[in-house]
Amino acid sequence: MLTKPCLMLFSCPGDNGDTVVYWRGELRQARKDDPVVKLFGALETAVAYAHKAANLLHRPQSRIMRLAAFSLMELGFYLATGRAEYLDTALALYRRTLKLAYATAPEEPLRSWVACASPECSAVDEARVWIRWAERRAVALNETTAAKLLNQLSNVVFEVMRTLPHIQYKHRNMK
């Protein structure tokens, strides 16, 4: 049995560019280009890429990425429901992520751009980019708490990138 029998009729809700979204505990009709829908889309994508990276990595980096994904999910639950318990869980997961990242961080300071040199590093970078994209969407909605958490999560994910094979790129004059 299909979850969406409307597929058989070629007529599902949302086919006309609209959808229903939960925002701060209220159900509301919205166009699919609505800023709230875009934020949830960016969060959903960030979660998917964080899980993808976790699936490609070994511990402890895989655990860091999995915790980051769960933190993003809890943040989404908070934005949908407005219930503080979800934000509290998202922040607690972030703190666990940070603790693991701190324990695995390289000793040497970063002195250049980081360009990934492995599929695993690139997967982490994809997650980082989508977390940043979600952050920009949160800023557009004046969701300062969400934006701050997203900023911090993307920074932690960057620290994971530093532990993986990468190229330290520095500008070189080509003349």
C-alpha positions as CSV (number, residue, x, y, z in Angstrom):
1,M,0.0,0.0,0.0
2,L,1.3,3.4,-0.9
3,T,1.7,6.0,1.8
4,K,0.3,8.6,-0.7
5,P,-2.6,7.0,-2.7
6,C,-2.9,10.3,-4.5
7,L,0.0,9.2,-6.6
8,M,-2.4,6.8,-8.4
9,L,-4.6,9.8,-9.3
10,F,-1.7,12.0,-10.4
11,S,-3.1,14.6,-8.1
12,C,-1.5,15.1,-4.7
13,P,-1.6,18.0,-2.3
14,G,1.2,20.4,-3.1
15,D,1.1,19.8,-6.8
16,N,0.2,23.5,-7.3
17,G,3.2,24.8,-5.4
18,D,1.6,25.0,-2.0
19,T,2.0,23.0,1.2
20,V,1.0,22.9,4.8
21,V,3.8,23.6,7.4
22,Y,4.0,23.6,11.1
23,W,5.6,26.8,12.4
24,R,5.9,27.5,16.2
25,G,3.0,25.1,16.9
26,E,0.6,26.4,14.3
27,L,-0.4,24.7,11.1
28,R,-0.3,27.1,8.2
29,Q,-0.8,27.0,4.5
30,A,2.3,28.2,2.6
31,R,3.7,28.4,-0.8
32,K,6.7,26.2,-1.4
33,D,8.9,29.3,-1.9
34,D,7.9,30.6,1.6
35,P,10.9,31.4,3.8
36,V,9.7,29.0,6.4
37,V,9.5,26.2,3.9
38,K,12.9,27.1,2.6
39,L,14.4,26.9,6.1
40,F,12.9,23.5,6.7
41,G,14.1,22.3,3.3
42,A,17.6,23.5,4.1
43,L,17.5,21.8,7.5
44,E,16.2,18.6,5.9
45,T,19.1,18.6,3.4
46,A,21.7,19.4,6.1
47,V,20.4,16.4,8.1
48,A,20.7,14.1,5.1
49,Y,24.2,15.2,4.3
50,A,25.3,15.0,8.0
51,H,24.0,11.4,8.0
52,K,25.7,10.7,4.7
53,A,29.0,11.9,6.1
54,A,28.5,9.8,9.3
55,N,28.0,6.7,7.1
56,L,31.3,7.3,5.4
57,L,33.4,8.0,8.4
58,H,34.9,6.0,11.3
59,R,34.6,6.9,15.0
60,P,35.0,9.4,16.5
61,Q,34.2,11.6,13.4
62,S,31.2,9.5,12.5
63,R,29.8,10.0,16.0
64,I,30.3,13.8,15.7
65,M,28.5,14.0,12.4
66,R,25.6,11.8,13.7
67,L,25.2,14.0,16.8
68,A,25.2,17.1,14.6
69,A,22.5,15.5,12.5
70,F,20.4,14.7,15.5
71,S,20.9,18.3,16.8
72,L,19.6,19.6,13.5
73,M,16.6,17.4,13.7
74,E,15.8,18.5,17.2
75,L,16.2,22.2,16.1
76,G,13.6,21.5,13.3
77,F,11.2,20.0,15.9
78,Y,11.7,23.1,18.0
79,L,10.9,25.4,15.0
80,A,7.9,23.4,14.1
81,T,6.4,23.1,17.5
82,G,7.8,26.0,19.5
83,R,8.4,23.6,22.4
84,A,11.5,24.5,24.4
85,E,12.3,20.9,25.2
86,Y,13.4,20.3,21.6
87,L,15.7,23.3,21.7
88,D,17.2,22.1,25.0
89,T,17.8,18.7,23.4
90,A,19.4,20.3,20.3
91,L,21.7,22.3,22.5
92,A,22.6,19.3,24.6
93,L,23.5,17.3,21.5
94,Y,25.5,20.3,20.2
95,R,27.5,20.3,23.5
96,R,28.2,16.6,23.1
97,T,29.3,17.2,19.5
98,L,31.6,20.0,20.6
99,K,33.2,17.8,23.3
100,L,34.0,15.1,20.9
101,A,35.3,17.6,18.3
102,Y,37.5,19.2,20.8
103,A,39.0,15.9,21.8
104,T,39.9,15.1,18.2
105,A,41.0,18.5,17.0
106,P,44.4,18.8,15.4
107,E,47.1,20.4,17.6
108,E,48.4,22.8,14.9
109,P,46.5,26.0,14.0
110,L,45.0,26.4,10.6
111,R,47.1,28.7,8.4
112,S,45.3,28.3,5.0
113,W,42.1,27.4,3.3
114,V,41.0,23.7,3.6
115,A,40.3,21.9,0.3
116,C,39.1,18.3,0.8
117,A,41.2,15.5,-0.6
118,S,38.9,12.5,0.1
119,P,35.3,11.6,-0.5
120,E,34.8,11.5,3.3
121,C,36.0,15.0,3.7
122,S,33.9,16.2,0.8
123,A,30.8,14.6,2.4
124,V,31.5,16.5,5.6
125,D,32.0,19.7,3.6
126,E,28.6,19.2,1.9
127,A,27.0,18.9,5.3
128,R,28.8,22.1,6.5
129,V,27.6,24.0,3.4
130,W,24.0,23.0,4.0
131,I,24.1,23.8,7.7
132,R,25.4,27.3,6.6
133,W,22.5,27.6,4.1
134,A,20.0,26.7,6.8
135,E,21.7,29.4,9.0
136,R,21.1,32.0,6.4
137,R,17.5,31.0,6.1
138,A,17.1,31.3,9.9
139,V,18.6,34.7,9.8
140,A,16.1,35.8,7.1
141,L,13.3,34.8,9.5
142,N,15.0,36.6,12.5
143,E,15.4,33.3,14.3
144,T,18.5,34.3,16.2
145,T,18.7,31.3,18.5
146,A,18.4,28.9,15.6
147,A,20.9,30.9,13.6
148,K,23.4,30.8,16.4
149,L,23.1,27.1,16.9
150,L,23.4,26.5,13.2
151,N,26.5,28.7,13.0
152,Q,28.1,26.8,15.9
153,L,27.2,23.4,14.3
154,S,28.8,24.4,11.0
155,N,32.0,25.5,12.9
156,V,32.1,22.1,14.6
157,V,31.6,20.3,11.3
158,F,34.5,22.4,9.9
159,E,36.7,21.0,12.7
160,V,35.8,17.5,11.6
161,M,37.0,18.4,8.1
162,R,40.3,19.4,9.5
163,T,40.8,15.9,10.9
164,L,40.3,14.3,7.4
165,P,42.6,14.3,4.3
166,H,42.7,17.8,3.0
167,I,44.9,20.2,1.1
168,Q,45.9,23.4,2.8
169,Y,45.5,25.9,0.0
170,K,47.4,29.2,0.0
171,H,47.3,31.8,-2.7
172,R,50.2,31.7,-5.2
173,N,51.0,34.3,-7.7
174,M,50.7,32.7,-11.1
175,K,53.0,35.2,-12.9
